[in-house]
């Protein structure tokens, strides 16, 4: 009967064909010294650092490639690595940036020329696809086990070991390790582990990066276009926040970093879905409108990122919270592990007006701000570090996150070797390890 049934169900089977087994979720048990959760700006550098320092490292990344904001988010101009003519962030992140620039025959800015209030002059423009591939190559060379399309859903700590449960396509894994580095940007693993996280009711808007073309700006009747757009705003077809009420600004920039999606939150799959849908809906509405304008009938969407990039989510409640005052005065911490350099850059419904640092000021990041209160064998890096909202608006940029990622991984490496927690690592040994891999530690 079985043979007869098989013949009826699959009459087209030929020699060499076989029926696939029914889908089943495969259970796995893995172990490592260090697990890095999140392969974005900070997590990429952290995993490479941990692997190069000889620790067995697993990287968990919910997406399909490395780089986060720089690649998936499309903000392919990480900065800033130099302050007042001197390099303040180096190491693995700078190594990657330099190689990506060279491989695409790009040119670095002249960092010896002050940027004044135009800080973007010191941003390094990258080909994000090359950056992602180079990062992956370096991670594999460092021996890191990369696990794309997986996300954690439970973290438990017992007997000086972490147990992390993840789920992915066809996989349910249990990973045990000694040290965890949360580089998700949203601190969700920190919250899952039972540690406190903080966030304001209002968060900064996100941006869907894209590029449009197919018109000549100088030949357009800009007064008419502004009038038509204002009429559309008055009818409620658009909100002023989407492109700051500035249709000419959108056409002049051809997209890039001008869009604002209010309440964009990447913390959960549901909130991230909403952010992505809202970003694409906004762009599609505007593209249709622009194509009705005289001289813009052939406007085309040349490129669009797959995700709306987010600026603000949750932050940890750490052993120290970096304040706005700390940041703008360049407070020197006795446990500083990396620098940061960027204007206070808080986006809101009206746009953004960067508040530049006074000449000579270079903020520092203490190790205590990377460690949640009451935690063991746990550290974070990236925008989810412990800081107030204004300080975080500057600390969140990629170069700063790269420096944090390398420092956090170095602390986790030493903690793993010694069987202790990151805050117990001797500071001199931490400095030595970071600097031996090209990192810059505040003097």
ZAMAR-744555 format. One record per residue (C-alpha): residue in three letters; y, z, x. Coordinates in steps of 0.1 Angstrom, whole numbers, padded with zeros to 4 digits, always signed. Example, Ala and Ser with C-alpha at 12.3 -4.5 7.8 and 13.67 -1.06 7.14 Angstrom:
BEGIN
ALA-0045+0078+0123SER-0011+0071+0137
// end
This chain:
BEGIN
UNK+0000+0000+0000UNK+0023+0008+0029UNK+0018-0026+0045UNK+0023-0043+0012UNK+0055-0024+0005UNK+0069-0032+0040UNK+0062-0069+0035UNK+0080-0069+0002UNK+0110-0050+0015UNK+0115-0071+0046UNK+0102-0106+0041UNK+0125-0121+0067UNK+0112-0100+0096UNK+0102-0122+0125UNK+0085-0115+0158UNK+0106-0090+0178UNK+0124-0076+0148UNK+0120-0040+0137UNK+0133-0019+0110UNK+0160+0006+0121UNK+0153+0043+0115UNK+0174+0059+0088UNK+0207+0074+0099UNK+0204+0110+0112UNK+0229+0133+0129UNK+0216+0141+0164UNK+0219+0177+0176UNK+0228+0182+0212UNK+0231+0212+0235UNK+0254+0208+0265UNK+0268+0231+0292UNK+0298+0229+0316UNK+0321+0250+0337UNK+0352+0238+0319UNK+0358+0221+0286UNK+0391+0203+0280UNK+0399+0197+0244UNK+0423+0167+0239UNK+0426+0137+0262UNK+0463+0132+0257UNK+0491+0135+0282UNK+0482+0170+0295UNK+0444+0168+0289UNK+0440+0137+0309UNK+0455+0153+0340UNK+0437+0186+0334UNK+0403+0170+0332UNK+0408+0149+0363UNK+0421+0180+0382UNK+0391+0201+0371UNK+0366+0174+0380UNK+0382+0168+0414UNK+0381+0205+0422UNK+0343+0204+0418UNK+0339+0220+0384UNK+0315+0204+0358UNK+0339+0193+0332UNK+0336+0179+0297UNK+0365+0163+0279UNK+0365+0162+0241UNK+0388+0135+0226UNK+0390+0127+0189UNK+0403+0092+0195UNK+0391+0062+0214UNK+0411+0063+0247UNK+0431+0086+0270UNK+0468+0091+0273UNK+0479+0104+0239UNK+0517+0100+0234UNK+0519+0076+0263UNK+0492+0052+0251UNK+0482+0057+0215UNK+0516+0069+0205UNK+0533+0041+0224UNK+0559+0062+0241UNK+0551+0044+0274UNK+0581+0058+0293UNK+0570+0092+0305UNK+0597+0113+0322UNK+0613+0127+0339UNK+0598+0133+0374UNK+0630+0137+0395UNK+0659+0161+0390UNK+0692+0159+0409UNK+0677+0135+0434UNK+0646+0155+0442UNK+0610+0151+0429UNK+0600+0181+0408UNK+0568+0169+0392UNK+0541+0151+0412UNK+0504+0154+0416UNK+0478+0136+0395UNK+0502+0125+0368UNK+0526+0109+0393UNK+0496+0093+0411UNK+0487+0076+0378UNK+0522+0065+0370UNK+0527+0049+0404UNK+0494+0030+0403UNK+0502+0018+0367UNK+0536+0006+0379UNK+0522-0012+0409UNK+0494-0029+0390UNK+0518-0043+0365UNK+0543-0054+0392UNK+0569-0031+0376UNK+0598-0014+0394UNK+0605+0023+0396UNK+0641+0035+0388UNK+0664+0044+0416UNK+0661+0082+0413UNK+0688+0088+0439UNK+0715+0075+0414UNK+0724+0102+0389UNK+0716+0093+0353UNK+0745+0112+0339UNK+0742+0115+0301UNK+0719+0085+0300UNK+0687+0103+0310UNK+0666+0073+0299UNK+0677+0055+0331UNK+0652+0077+0350UNK+0623+0071+0325UNK+0595+0051+0341UNK+0584+0022+0319UNK+0546+0016+0319UNK+0520-0008+0306UNK+0501+0017+0284UNK+0469-0003+0285UNK+0467-0002+0322UNK+0476+0035+0323UNK+0448+0042+0298UNK+0422+0023+0319UNK+0433+0038+0352UNK+0432+0073+0337UNK+0396+0067+0324UNK+0386+0053+0358UNK+0399+0083+0377UNK+0383+0107+0352UNK+0349+0091+0356UNK+0353+0091+0394UNK+0360+0128+0391UNK+0326+0133+0374UNK+0341+0142+0340UNK+0318+0137+0309UNK+0341+0120+0284UNK+0332+0124+0247UNK+0353+0102+0225UNK+0353+0104+0187UNK+0344+0141+0187UNK+0364+0171+0175UNK+0357+0208+0176UNK+0351+0227+0144UNK+0341+0262+0157UNK+0348+0282+0189UNK+0330+0315+0197UNK+0333+0338+0228UNK+0305+0361+0238UNK+0292+0374+0271UNK+0319+0357+0291UNK+0309+0323+0278UNK+0325+0300+0251UNK+0304+0282+0226UNK+0321+0252+0211UNK+0306+0232+0182UNK+0318+0196+0178UNK+0311+0169+0154UNK+0314+0131+0160UNK+0298+0098+0150UNK+0262+0107+0146UNK+0265+0137+0168UNK+0266+0175+0162UNK+0270+0191+0197UNK+0270+0227+0208UNK+0287+0230+0242UNK+0287+0262+0262UNK+0312+0267+0291UNK+0331+0294+0310UNK+0367+0282+0305UNK+0384+0263+0277UNK+0417+0243+0281UNK+0434+0235+0248UNK+0454+0203+0253UNK+0455+0191+0217UNK+0492+0195+0213UNK+0486+0212+0180UNK+0468+0244+0191UNK+0441+0239+0165UNK+0413+0251+0189UNK+0434+0281+0197UNK+0436+0290+0161UNK+0399+0283+0156UNK+0392+0307+0185UNK+0411+0334+0165UNK+0444+0336+0184UNK+0478+0335+0168UNK+0498+0303+0166UNK+0534+0298+0154UNK+0554+0270+0138UNK+0587+0267+0118UNK+0587+0256+0082UNK+0605+0224+0092UNK+0592+0203+0120UNK+0607+0174+0139UNK+0600+0139+0125UNK+0575+0116+0140UNK+0579+0080+0150UNK+0557+0049+0146UNK+0565+0027+0176UNK+0567-0010+0169UNK+0585-0042+0179UNK+0600-0069+0157UNK+0615-0103+0167UNK+0624-0137+0153UNK+0662-0135+0148UNK+0694-0137+0169UNK+0714-0105+0165UNK+0747-0120+0176UNK+0745-0148+0150UNK+0739-0125+0121UNK+0766-0114+0095UNK+0763-0078+0104UNK+0788-0066+0078UNK+0768-0083+0050UNK+0736-0068+0063UNK+0751-0033+0064UNK+0763-0038+0029UNK+0729-0050+0016UNK+0712-0021+0033UNK+0736+0004+0018UNK+0730-0010-0016UNK+0692-0006-0011UNK+0698+0030+0000UNK+0719+0036-0031UNK+0690+0022-0052UNK+0666+0046-0036UNK+0645+0018-0020UNK+0648+0036+0014UNK+0658+0070+0026UNK+0686+0074+0051UNK+0663+0095+0074UNK+0638+0066+0080UNK+0661+0047+0104UNK+0691+0070+0103UNK+0708+0048+0078UNK+0714+0023+0106UNK+0699-0011+0099UNK+0719-0028+0127UNK+0705-0002+0151UNK+0670-0011+0140UNK+0677-0048+0145UNK+0694-0042+0179UNK+0666-0021+0192UNK+0639-0043+0177UNK+0621-0011+0167UNK+0610+0009+0197UNK+0618+0046+0193UNK+0642+0045+0164UNK+0621+0053+0133UNK+0618+0088+0119UNK+0589+0099+0096UNK+0598+0133+0082UNK+0572+0161+0083UNK+0548+0141+0105UNK+0521+0165+0115UNK+0490+0156+0135UNK+0473+0190+0132UNK+0445+0181+0108UNK+0428+0148+0098UNK+0445+0150+0064UNK+0480+0157+0077UNK+0476+0131+0104UNK+0464+0105+0078UNK+0496+0112+0058UNK+0518+0107+0088UNK+0502+0074+0097UNK+0504+0061+0061UNK+0540+0071+0058UNK+0549+0054+0091UNK+0533+0021+0081UNK+0547+0022+0046UNK+0582+0027+0059UNK+0578-0002+0084UNK+0563-0025+0058UNK+0591-0018+0033UNK+0618-0025+0059UNK+0601-0056+0072UNK+0600-0071+0038UNK+0637-0062+0033UNK+0648-0076+0066UNK+0631-0110+0058UNK+0654-0113+0028UNK+0685-0111+0049UNK+0704-0143+0060UNK+0693-0153+0095UNK+0663-0129+0094UNK+0639-0149+0072UNK+0615-0155+0102UNK+0614-0119+0114UNK+0580-0111+0127UNK+0561-0079+0136UNK+0551-0085+0172UNK+0534-0052+0179UNK+0527-0018+0162UNK+0509+0013+0174UNK+0478+0025+0156UNK+0493+0060+0151UNK+0525+0077+0142UNK+0535+0098+0173UNK+0543+0134+0165UNK+0569+0156+0182UNK+0561+0191+0169UNK+0532+0210+0156UNK+0519+0245+0163UNK+0525+0265+0195UNK+0505+0295+0208UNK+0518+0331+0208UNK+0515+0335+0245UNK+0520+0364+0270UNK+0555+0350+0275UNK+0575+0328+0252UNK+0600+0305+0270UNK+0633+0307+0253UNK+0662+0282+0250UNK+0682+0305+0273UNK+0654+0305+0298UNK+0653+0267+0298UNK+0690+0258+0300UNK+0696+0284+0327UNK+0666+0274+0348UNK+0651+0309+0349UNK+0628+0314+0379UNK+0596+0331+0369UNK+0575+0350+0395UNK+0544+0333+0381UNK+0559+0298+0377UNK+0533+0270+0381UNK+0553+0239+0373UNK+0587+0225+0366UNK+0602+0208+0336UNK+0632+0185+0334UNK+0646+0170+0302UNK+0676+0175+0279UNK+0671+0197+0248UNK+0660+0170+0225UNK+0656+0183+0189UNK+0652+0155+0164UNK+0661+0161+0127UNK+0670+0142+0096UNK+0703+0130+0111UNK+0688+0117+0143UNK+0691+0134+0178UNK+0719+0142+0202UNK+0704+0153+0235UNK+0719+0184+0251UNK+0719+0178+0288UNK+0712+0205+0314UNK+0740+0215+0337UNK+0740+0201+0372UNK+0714+0217+0395UNK+0694+0234+0367UNK+0657+0228+0368UNK+0636+0249+0343UNK+0602+0264+0353UNK+0571+0272+0334UNK+0553+0305+0339UNK+0515+0308+0338UNK+0519+0335+0311UNK+0533+0309+0287UNK+0501+0289+0289UNK+0478+0318+0279UNK+0474+0331+0243UNK+0477+0369+0238UNK+0444+0387+0236UNK+0425+0357+0249UNK+0398+0355+0276UNK+0388+0325+0297UNK+0413+0304+0276UNK+0444+0285+0286UNK+0466+0257+0270UNK+0487+0229+0284UNK+0512+0205+0267UNK+0536+0209+0238UNK+0515+0238+0223UNK+0526+0262+0251UNK+0544+0294+0241UNK+0581+0286+0236UNK+0608+0287+0210UNK+0616+0256+0191UNK+0646+0244+0211UNK+0629+0250+0245UNK+0599+0232+0232UNK+0619+0201+0223UNK+0624+0195+0260UNK+0591+0210+0274UNK+0571+0186+0252UNK+0579+0154+0272UNK+0551+0138+0291UNK+0561+0145+0327UNK+0564+0182+0320UNK+0530+0181+0301UNK+0514+0164+0331UNK+0526+0192+0354UNK+0513+0218+0330UNK+0480+0201+0326UNK+0474+0201+0364UNK+0484+0238+0367UNK+0463+0249+0337UNK+0433+0232+0351UNK+0438+0247+0386UNK+0439+0281+0370UNK+0408+0274+0350UNK+0390+0262+0381UNK+0397+0294+0400UNK+0389+0315+0370UNK+0356+0297+0366UNK+0347+0302+0403UNK+0355+0339+0402UNK+0342+0347+0367UNK+0376+0360+0356UNK+0403+0349+0331UNK+0432+0325+0341UNK+0459+0353+0342UNK+0438+0372+0367UNK+0437+0344+0392UNK+0456+0352+0425UNK+0489+0334+0424UNK+0488+0324+0461UNK+0454+0308+0456UNK+0466+0290+0425UNK+0496+0276+0443UNK+0474+0264+0472UNK+0450+0246+0449UNK+0477+0228+0429UNK+0495+0217+0461UNK+0463+0206+0477UNK+0460+0180+0449UNK+0496+0169+0453UNK+0512+0191+0426UNK+0546+0207+0430UNK+0549+0244+0424UNK+0583+0261+0420UNK+0594+0279+0452
// end
